[in-house]
Amino acid sequence: MIPFPISEQSPVAFGGPLPSETDVVVVGGGVIGVCTALYLARKGRRVVLLEKGRIAGEQSSRNWGWIRQQGRDPDELPIMVEANRLWTELASQTNVDIGLKRSGVTYLAESEKELQVYADWLPHATAQGVDTILLDRAGLKARFPELAKGGYAGAITTPSDMRAEPWVAVPALAGIAVREGAVIVEGCAARKLDLEAGRITGVFTEAGRIACSDVVVAGGAWSSLFLRAHGVSIPQLSVRASVGATEPVHLPHQGAAGAGKFSFRTRADGGASLAAGGFHELFVGPDAFRALPKFRAQLMADPFGTRFLPAAPKGYPDAWGTKRQWDGDEVSPFEGIRVLNPKPNAGKLRKVAVEVEKLFPEVGPIRYRAMWAGMIDTMPDVVPVVDRVDAIPGLTVGTGMSGHGFGIGPGMGRVLADLVCGDAPGHDLRRFRLSRFSDGSAMELGPAL
Ligand SMILES: Cc1cc2nc3c(=O)[nH]c(=O)nc-3n(C[C@H](O)[C@H](O)[C@H](O)COP(=O)(O)OP(=O)(O)OC[C@H]3O[C@@H](n4cnc5c(N)ncnc54)[C@H](O)[C@@H]3O)c2cc1C
């Protein structure tokens, strides 16, 4: 098996150095932090992005690479439509081939009931001018005969949905951000905020203090640990999700597609990325106990989608022994694990390969050349927190992308940059407000598919 391409042994590509002051510090170099830094730089702000490990070392390189509008929460959809446009723009602004292709996304329906769920989502697409189409059994056969062989009741498909190669794309976006004035410091954890009279005056990092008036927390699976150390509580949990990349294989369907037991997309290297759609594993820790009541609606909606594991490996954000409080001059938990690199569930991935072989018997045996996993940060209502924190002036949060932050990354980054600058973000962000977890609101699961 080929090792995962980004690890803490990877050479530092963005070495700073750490300036002593800036306007905005962004914590986290995943797609959200990178895009926020990029759009802040475009707005003329001095911005420094701190990444404890390597740019895109965690979720942002480990995902399936689907850039999809299809199935989004209605409040995310307009931002995602914008993100689609921004991806195309950004791809032309880097000299790196990020593998961006408009190859469509298709969900196969195993029953008429499932097809109806897809049909119910369709008006959201229509309202935003997205080209999603519902296909009944005959329609599926006519449009995608290679998929219809699976005996599905129908499908929903969005031709304008795209894909890209995550571990190439996000560092390429970071390259644009640096070219446009952002400073990126890899191997530099943000330990704590420096607060004076409750307002941000700087950030304590492992390389010293940096003065700033604004901070954006985009720490993925680590965000709630960072925020909680400052009294800001978000019910964010992380689940393990595994992916396999196959040896070169010609799948008869060249877009991205998913059904109950599998998902796949073709890759720029001639292989395919395979995964078990709708399956993930939760390591139970103190945050899980605290947040589970808020996750009840999500668990009831999909009771078999989550497998519970007794405890996270040492040093994980919600491991039992992970420190929850520390000072700015103390080593923080973020320095303990530079790149979260969970062990993939190889057994599950083998079963996925069998499902894909059954659908496309003409392809023959599917062999993996690499397997990996990522920790998906998720919220109880499966939509992120994108908001300013009233209790700490100068603090903005962009996290909890709930398994679909890669595609929407440029859109969310653009919105977060506006929030920091106090400019109108151009979208209704009420659904993503921080206070929904404390103001007595019921957790509202959207029709996210
Ligand atoms: C297996 C899998 C499949 C997925 N498939 C898709 C898909 O097809 N399409 C899609 O849209 N989304 C997908 N996702 C989700 C998507 O990858 C994430 O939503 C997105 O990458 C989140 O980006 P982020 O920037 O919020 O977090 P991350 O990419 O996790 O980045 C956070 C970064 O912050 C750093 N950090 C944390 N704390 C600190 C600190 N204190 N100081 C410095 N640095 C810090 C971390 O090291 C990390 O690099 C998938 C995710 C996984 C794991």
The ligand as an SDF file (V2000), in Angstrom:
LIG
                    3D

 53 58  0  0  0  0  0  0  0  0999 V2000
  -13.1910   10.5720    4.3460 C   0  0  0  0  0  0  0  0  0  0  0  0
  -13.7910   11.9140    4.1040 C   0  0  0  0  0  0  0  0  0  0  0  0
  -14.5370   12.1500    2.9590 C   0  0  0  0  0  0  0  0  0  0  0  0
  -15.0660   13.4100    2.7020 C   0  0  0  0  0  0  0  0  0  0  0  0
  -15.6350   13.6730    1.4850 N   0  0  0  0  0  0  0  0  0  0  0  0
  -15.9980   14.9340    1.1590 C   0  0  0  0  0  0  0  0  0  0  0  0
  -16.4200   15.2630   -0.1470 C   0  0  0  0  0  0  0  0  0  0  0  0
  -16.3890   14.4280   -1.0520 O   0  0  0  0  0  0  0  0  0  0  0  0
  -16.8350   16.5180   -0.4020 N   0  0  0  0  0  0  0  0  0  0  0  0
  -16.8480   17.4850    0.5690 C   0  0  0  0  0  0  0  0  0  0  0  0
  -17.2760   18.6040    0.2970 O   0  0  0  0  0  0  0  0  0  0  0  0
  -16.3750   17.2230    1.8080 N   0  0  0  0  0  0  0  0  0  0  0  0
  -15.9390   15.9750    2.1210 C   0  0  0  0  0  0  0  0  0  0  0  0
  -15.4430   15.6950    3.3610 N   0  0  0  0  0  0  0  0  0  0  0  0
  -15.4350   16.7440    4.3680 C   0  0  0  0  0  0  0  0  0  0  0  0
  -14.3310   17.7410    4.1430 C   0  0  0  0  0  0  0  0  0  0  0  0
  -13.0920   17.1030    3.9050 O   0  0  0  0  0  0  0  0  0  0  0  0
  -14.2390   18.6460    5.3670 C   0  0  0  0  0  0  0  0  0  0  0  0
  -15.5230   19.1620    5.6890 O   0  0  0  0  0  0  0  0  0  0  0  0
  -13.3040   19.8200    5.1400 C   0  0  0  0  0  0  0  0  0  0  0  0
  -12.0650   19.3800    4.6350 O   0  0  0  0  0  0  0  0  0  0  0  0
  -13.1080   20.5460    6.4500 C   0  0  0  0  0  0  0  0  0  0  0  0
  -12.1480   21.5360    6.2660 O   0  0  0  0  0  0  0  0  0  0  0  0
  -11.6190   22.3410    7.4970 P   0  0  0  0  0  0  0  0  0  0  0  0
  -10.6870   23.3310    6.9610 O   0  0  0  0  0  0  0  0  0  0  0  0
  -12.7880   22.8060    8.3060 O   0  0  0  0  0  0  0  0  0  0  0  0
  -10.9070   21.2620    8.4410 O   0  0  0  0  0  0  0  0  0  0  0  0
   -9.5460   20.4160    8.2250 P   0  0  0  0  0  0  0  0  0  0  0  0
   -9.3020   20.0860    6.8210 O   0  0  0  0  0  0  0  0  0  0  0  0
   -9.6470   19.2770    9.1700 O   0  0  0  0  0  0  0  0  0  0  0  0
   -8.4230   21.4300    8.6810 O   0  0  0  0  0  0  0  0  0  0  0  0
   -8.2870   21.8800    9.9900 C   0  0  0  0  0  0  0  0  0  0  0  0
   -6.8060   22.1450   10.1980 C   0  0  0  0  0  0  0  0  0  0  0  0
   -6.6330   22.8770   11.3890 O   0  0  0  0  0  0  0  0  0  0  0  0
   -5.4040   22.4980   11.9690 C   0  0  0  0  0  0  0  0  0  0  0  0
   -5.4610   22.9000   13.3750 N   0  0  0  0  0  0  0  0  0  0  0  0
   -6.3650   22.5230   14.3010 C   0  0  0  0  0  0  0  0  0  0  0  0
   -6.1370   23.1410   15.4570 N   0  0  0  0  0  0  0  0  0  0  0  0
   -5.0470   23.9220   15.2900 C   0  0  0  0  0  0  0  0  0  0  0  0
   -4.3280   24.8070   16.1450 C   0  0  0  0  0  0  0  0  0  0  0  0
   -4.6900   25.0170   17.3990 N   0  0  0  0  0  0  0  0  0  0  0  0
   -3.2580   25.4640   15.6280 N   0  0  0  0  0  0  0  0  0  0  0  0
   -2.8940   25.2690   14.3240 C   0  0  0  0  0  0  0  0  0  0  0  0
   -3.5420   24.4310   13.4820 N   0  0  0  0  0  0  0  0  0  0  0  0
   -4.6200   23.7740   13.9560 C   0  0  0  0  0  0  0  0  0  0  0  0
   -5.3710   20.9970   11.7290 C   0  0  0  0  0  0  0  0  0  0  0  0
   -4.0510   20.4920   11.7920 O   0  0  0  0  0  0  0  0  0  0  0  0
   -5.9890   20.8780   10.3460 C   0  0  0  0  0  0  0  0  0  0  0  0
   -5.0150   20.8310    9.3330 O   0  0  0  0  0  0  0  0  0  0  0  0
  -14.9040   14.4380    3.6550 C   0  0  0  0  0  0  0  0  0  0  0  0
  -14.1590   14.2060    4.8210 C   0  0  0  0  0  0  0  0  0  0  0  0
  -13.5670   12.9730    5.0240 C   0  0  0  0  0  0  0  0  0  0  0  0
  -12.7070   12.7590    6.2350 C   0  0  0  0  0  0  0  0  0  0  0  0
  1  2  1  0
  2  3  1  0
  2 52  2  0
  3  4  2  0
  4  5  1  0
  4 50  1  0
  5  6  2  0
  6  7  1  0
  6 13  1  0
  7  8  2  0
  7  9  1  0
  9 10  1  0
 10 11  2  0
 10 12  1  0
 12 13  2  0
 13 14  1  0
 14 15  1  0
 14 50  1  0
 15 16  1  0
 16 17  1  0
 16 18  1  0
 18 19  1  0
 18 20  1  0
 20 21  1  0
 20 22  1  0
 22 23  1  0
 23 24  1  0
 24 25  2  0
 24 26  1  0
 24 27  1  0
 27 28  1  0
 28 29  2  0
 28 30  1  0
 28 31  1  0
 31 32  1  0
 32 33  1  0
 33 34  1  0
 33 48  1  0
 34 35  1  0
 35 36  1  0
 35 46  1  0
 36 37  1  0
 36 45  1  0
 37 38  2  0
 38 39  1  0
 39 40  1  0
 39 45  2  0
 40 41  1  0
 40 42  2  0
 42 43  1  0
 43 44  2  0
 44 45  1  0
 46 47  1  0
 46 48  1  0
 48 49  1  0
 50 51  2  0
 51 52  1  0
 52 53  1  0
M  END
$$$$
